[in-house]
Amino acid sequence: MPQPKNIADLRRFLGMITYYSRFLPDVSTISYPLRRLLNKDKNLFWSAQCEAAFIKLKNEVASDRVLIPFDTNLPVTLTTDANPVGIAAVLSHGINKVEHPIAFASRSLTDAEQNYSQLDREALAIVFGVDHFFHYLFRHKFTLITDNQPLTRIFHPKSKFPKMTSARLLHYASFLAGFDYVVSFKKGTENQIADSLSRAPTAQGYVTTDMIINEEVHRICSSTVFEISTKTVTVEEIVKETDKELSKLKRGIKSNSIESDYTLNEEILFKNDKVVVPKSLQLEVLKDLHSTHLGIVKMKQLARRYCTWKNIDKDIENLVKSCKDCLYTQNNPPKAPVYHWDPPSNNWERIHLDYAGPFRGYYYLVLIDAKSR
């Protein structure tokens, strides 16, 4: 949590501290130097006393006074939030109607993600939170809390998608389908913790599932949506045209360890429903894909069903263009079907002529009647 730069930042931080004040001893005394700043003008004078109070409060929130260990026997809650610069999630236990936090998480948005609509950013925050706390949530029922009411209907486990649901939300819902959860709505004014964390996000140093899903969405849009009539761009049509691209992500596989170039020693990981092939095995996979000498287009279609890696399309093109057997036969015209003559009704109705020879220094004109032979 960075040092507050203005009164609004300070209010958000103090709101978070107030939310957990029941767990903190002498919180009023510790926070007094910070609360005193709220009574002054808009110019925030940050003294050494304020810095000491700020650091102490952060340490208290991250201490065992506030955080509790994860317990499989207690109800689990995941609260998420998003804003134009970051997304955040809070994992907590509900004990006697009191929220006890287990862990906090946040990350900053990429330049592309900052252009998303607020609905997509809120959905992205949910996928980020579920992915970040995957080991706590997988095969464990939990309550998903968001302050975006439309998402409570879109991501409801038993609800059907609206006709014009975006491909990105379809992918997010497909990922969430592997978890056991219920969705709950909380007003934005009551979602103070996740809101405070999302406005002070940490830098992201690795590729997460939500990032991979977004990359997959962009690829699908470029390869399928432009081939579909604008009159039929509905959920059913997109699912049909993308074949199995919208199928569920492989369950039980974490994606946090996938690097940006998808090459990890000798490991084979899963990206959505396709295997991410390490660099040392890519040539063998290409040979298998090209074993029947498919063309570039069909080979790409086959590859997209099962595997992927960075620049796979370019590698396929290079392999096909360098295949000697393909080069030898690529310009051959198609073979004409063999025509079977109909039997004639009478002699000399149809005759066949050809030359034979040389035989003993002569050429012969051979004539055969098709009826009498």
Disulfide bonds with the S-S distance in Angstrom:
none
